[in-house]
Amino acid sequence: MKSLATLAFLVTALSSRAMVLTQWDFNGQSSTTVPGGSSSPTPSVGLGTASLVGGVTASFASGIVNGGSSDPVLTSPPNFGWQTTTYAAQGAENGGRGVQFAVSTAGMTGVTVNFDVRHSNTSSRWIRFDYSVDGGMSWVQGTAGASTIFEGTSGDTWFNNRTVDLSTVAAVQNNANFRFRTVTIFGPAAGPFDDNTTYTSYSAANPTSTYATGGTLRWDMVTVNAVPEPGTIAALVAGFGLFAARRRRKA
């Protein structure tokens, strides 16, 4: 009876609640020993790959300075963020440099993405979220075709819990080839951003600073959340039931 009650609880919990599918917290014992290294850090939860886009270079730096990211770990080490720099020259490569993540959503639905980002004073004020459903061969700018633009309104500041809801984008669900990226883009010196306006240069996050290629964006708590599809739940439940039955036979 206890096993049946546990099984019922498992079914209810999995069918009604999003779970962390994959997460990068970029934590390590030192800034040079974060798992996977700075060019392709490995997830702290789940499976996936992270990579650099364009000519961006990376290292790891504190996740607690300037108010800190949303990582609950309050000391550094081990709390680090993925710091990226070497962004495009002023007026060049609009949307061409940033970071990219690959996460399979096979067997999952209700996909959302969250991340924290720290803008330095001279970093790009504007970043764009893109996603791909064909392994990065083509990209959609934002959700359901509408651009998703995030603004860093000040420098040396963390902007936490940036969220993109992809749960209504059917092609993202149950897709082994899901990818997403965040890239720096041209934009105005201050908001609002207008998708219908043609911009020709980067603006600095700090209004009193000048954009520079050495400006940094520091990423943390990059998280993909999802809900198991019914078939996935059934497989998990079946596996749990088989495990419980074996335990009963051994007892």
C-alpha positions in Angstrom: 0.0 0.0 0.0 2.9 2.3 0.8 4.3 1.8 -2.7 1.0 2.5 -4.3 0.6 5.7 -2.4 4.1 6.7 -3.4 3.3 5.9 -7.0 0.2 8.0 -6.9 2.1 10.9 -5.5 4.7 10.6 -8.1 2.2 10.7 -10.9 0.5 13.7 -9.5 3.7 15.6 -8.9 5.2 14.9 -12.3 2.0 15.8 -14.3 1.4 19.1 -12.6 4.7 20.7 -12.0 7.6 22.0 -14.1 11.0 20.6 -13.2 14.5 21.8 -13.8 15.5 19.9 -16.9 19.0 21.4 -17.2 20.9 24.1 -15.3 24.3 25.8 -15.4 25.4 27.4 -12.2 29.1 27.7 -13.3 30.3 26.9 -9.7 33.6 25.3 -8.9 36.4 25.2 -6.4 38.3 27.9 -8.2 37.8 30.1 -11.3 40.1 27.7 -13.2 38.5 24.4 -12.2 34.8 25.0 -13.1 33.7 21.7 -14.8 34.0 21.8 -18.5 36.2 24.9 -18.7 35.5 28.3 -19.9 34.9 27.4 -23.6 32.2 24.8 -22.9 31.1 24.6 -19.2 29.1 21.5 -18.3 25.6 21.7 -16.6 25.3 21.3 -12.8 21.9 19.7 -13.4 20.9 17.5 -16.3 22.4 17.3 -19.8 23.4 19.9 -22.4 26.2 21.8 -23.9 27.2 25.5 -23.7 29.4 27.3 -26.3 30.6 30.7 -27.4 29.2 32.5 -30.4 31.4 34.5 -32.7 34.7 35.7 -31.5 33.7 35.9 -27.8 36.2 34.7 -25.2 35.3 33.6 -21.6 36.5 33.0 -18.1 34.9 32.7 -14.7 34.4 35.5 -12.2 32.5 36.0 -8.9 28.8 35.4 -8.8 28.3 37.4 -5.6 29.7 40.9 -6.5 27.4 43.9 -7.2 24.4 42.3 -5.4 25.0 38.9 -6.9 23.1 36.5 -9.1 20.1 34.4 -8.0 22.5 31.5 -7.1 21.7 30.6 -3.4 25.4 30.0 -2.8 26.7 33.1 -1.1 30.5 32.7 -1.2 32.9 32.8 -4.1 34.3 30.2 -4.5 32.4 28.2 -5.3 29.8 30.7 -6.7 31.1 31.9 -10.1 29.5 33.3 -13.2 30.5 32.7 -16.9 32.1 35.9 -17.9 32.3 36.7 -21.6 34.1 39.5 -23.4 35.7 40.3 -26.8 32.5 41.4 -28.3 32.1 43.0 -31.8 33.5 46.3 -32.8 31.2 49.3 -32.7 28.8 49.1 -35.6 29.7 45.6 -36.6 28.2 42.1 -36.3 24.7 43.0 -35.0 23.5 39.8 -33.3 26.6 37.9 -34.1 28.3 37.4 -30.7 27.1 35.9 -27.5 26.6 32.5 -25.8 24.6 29.4 -26.9 23.1 26.4 -25.2 21.9 23.1 -26.5 19.3 21.1 -24.4 17.2 18.2 -25.6 13.5 18.6 -24.6 12.6 15.1 -25.8 9.7 13.8 -23.8 9.0 17.2 -22.3 6.6 20.1 -22.7 6.0 23.5 -21.1 9.5 24.7 -21.8 10.7 27.9 -20.2 14.2 29.4 -20.0 15.6 31.6 -17.2 19.0 33.3 -16.8 20.9 35.9 -14.8 23.2 38.4 -16.5 25.6 41.0 -15.2 26.3 43.9 -17.5 29.6 45.8 -17.1 29.6 49.6 -17.7 30.9 49.3 -21.3 29.0 46.2 -22.3 26.1 46.2 -24.8 23.0 47.6 -23.3 20.8 45.3 -25.4 20.8 41.5 -25.8 18.4 39.4 -27.8 17.2 35.8 -27.1 17.0 33.5 -30.2 16.0 29.9 -30.4 16.4 27.1 -32.9 14.5 23.8 -33.4 16.8 22.3 -36.0 20.1 22.1 -34.1 21.2 25.7 -34.9 20.8 25.5 -38.7 18.2 28.4 -38.5 17.2 30.7 -35.7 14.0 32.4 -34.6 14.4 35.8 -32.9 12.4 35.6 -29.7 9.2 33.7 -28.9 6.7 32.7 -31.6 8.5 34.9 -34.1 8.3 38.1 -32.0 11.7 39.5 -30.8 12.6 39.1 -27.2 14.9 41.9 -26.2 16.5 42.4 -22.8 17.9 45.8 -21.6 20.7 46.3 -19.1 19.8 49.8 -17.8 23.0 50.2 -15.7 26.6 49.0 -15.5 28.3 46.6 -13.0 24.8 45.3 -12.2 23.1 41.9 -12.1 19.8 41.5 -13.9 18.3 38.3 -12.4 15.6 35.9 -13.5 15.3 37.0 -17.1 12.6 34.7 -18.4 11.5 33.4 -21.8 8.3 31.4 -21.9 8.4 29.0 -24.9 5.6 26.8 -23.6 3.3 27.8 -26.5 5.9 27.2 -29.2 4.9 23.7 -30.3 8.2 23.0 -32.2 10.3 23.6 -29.0 8.5 20.9 -27.1 9.7 17.3 -27.3 12.6 18.3 -29.5 16.1 16.8 -29.2 17.5 19.6 -31.4 16.4 22.5 -29.3 19.0 25.3 -29.0 18.9 28.9 -27.6 21.3 31.8 -27.6 21.7 35.3 -26.3 23.5 37.8 -28.5 24.4 41.5 -28.3 22.5 43.8 -30.6 22.4 47.4 -31.8 20.0 49.7 -30.0 19.2 53.1 -28.6 21.1 54.7 -25.7 18.0 54.2 -23.6 14.7 52.4 -23.9 12.2 51.6 -25.2 13.5 49.4 -28.0 11.5 49.5 -31.2 11.6 46.4 -33.4 10.6 48.6 -36.4 13.5 50.9 -36.0 16.8 50.3 -37.8 19.7 50.8 -35.3 23.3 51.0 -36.4 25.4 50.9 -33.2 25.8 49.4 -29.8 24.9 51.4 -26.7 26.7 51.0 -23.4 24.8 49.6 -20.4 26.0 52.6 -18.3 24.6 55.7 -19.9 27.7 57.7 -19.0 30.1 55.1 -20.5 31.0 54.3 -24.1 30.5 50.8 -25.6 33.7 48.8 -25.8 34.7 45.4 -27.2 36.2 44.6 -23.8 32.9 45.1 -22.0 31.7 42.0 -20.2 28.5 40.0 -19.8 28.5 37.5 -16.9 26.0 34.7 -17.0 24.7 32.6 -14.2 21.8 30.2 -13.3 21.0 29.5 -16.9 18.0 27.1 -16.5 15.7 25.2 -18.7 12.4 24.2 -17.0 9.9 21.7 -18.5 7.0 19.4 -17.7 7.2 15.7 -18.5 4.8 14.6 -21.3 2.3 11.9 -20.4 4.4 9.2 -22.1 7.5 10.2 -20.2 5.5 10.1 -16.9 4.2 6.7 -17.8 7.8 5.4 -18.4 9.0 6.8 -15.2 6.0 5.4 -13.3 6.5 2.0 -14.9 10.2 2.0 -13.9 9.2 2.9 -10.4 6.6 0.2 -10.2 9.1 -2.4 -11.5 11.6 -1.2 -8.9 9.0 -1.5 -6.1 7.9 -5.0 -7.3 11.5 -6.2 -7.2 11.9 -4.9 -3.7 8.8 -6.7 -2.5 10.0 -10.0 -4.0 13.4 -9.6 -2.3 11.6 -8.9 1.0 
